[in-house]
Amino acid sequence: MSRRSVPEPADGKLLTVAELAAWFDVTEQTIRAWTKDEAMALPHGRFGRHIRFDREEVQEWVDARWTH
């Protein structure tokens, strides 16, 4: 299986819920649900009401789930 790469964030730092949802081709609501689902364990950080994702951590998460 080929490696699926997480896109570069627009600001070069952290991915937004919208950016990650677009890449996974799911709704923003799904991404938010994955952040709350212990079984999914999608790595994220909360800054007030905002959820952000470190590109490298998400890439490791993707690699652990879909490249084996």
CORFENPE-V917292 format. One record per residue. N is the residue number from 0. BURIAL is + if it has 9 or more other ideal C-beta (glycine too) atoms within 8 Angstrom, else -. D_CENTER is the distance of its C-alpha to the mean C-alpha in Angstrom with 1 decimal. Layout:
N_BURIAL_D_CENTER / N_BURIAL_D_CENTER
//
This chain:
0_-_19.9 / 1_-_18.5 / 2_-_15.4 / 3_-_12.4 / 4_-_11.1 / 5_+_8.0 / 6_-_9.9 / 7_-_11.5 / 8_+_10.8 / 9_-_13.9 / 10_-_15.4 / 11_-_14.7 / 12_-_13.1 / 13_+_9.9 / 14_+_7.3 / 15_+_8.3 / 16_+_7.5 / 17_-_9.7 / 18_+_8.4 / 19_+_5.1 / 20_+_7.7 / 21_-_10.1 / 22_-_8.7 / 23_-_8.2 / 24_-_11.5 / 25_-_11.1 / 26_-_12.1 / 27_-_10.6 / 28_-_12.5 / 29_+_10.7 / 30_+_7.3 / 31_+_9.7 / 32_-_11.5 / 33_+_8.9 / 34_+_8.8 / 35_-_12.5 / 36_+_13.1 / 37_-_14.4 / 38_-_14.5 / 39_-_10.8 / 40_-_10.2 / 41_+_6.4 / 42_+_7.0 / 43_-_7.3 / 44_-_10.6 / 45_-_12.9 / 46_-_15.4 / 47_-_17.9 / 48_-_16.6 / 49_-_13.5 / 50_+_10.0 / 51_+_8.3 / 52_+_5.6 / 53_+_7.7 / 54_+_7.4 / 55_-_9.6 / 56_+_8.2 / 57_+_5.0 / 58_+_8.0 / 59_+_10.1 / 60_+_8.2 / 61_+_8.4 / 62_+_11.9 / 63_-_13.0 / 64_-_12.6 / 65_-_13.5 / 66_+_15.9 / 67_-_18.5
//
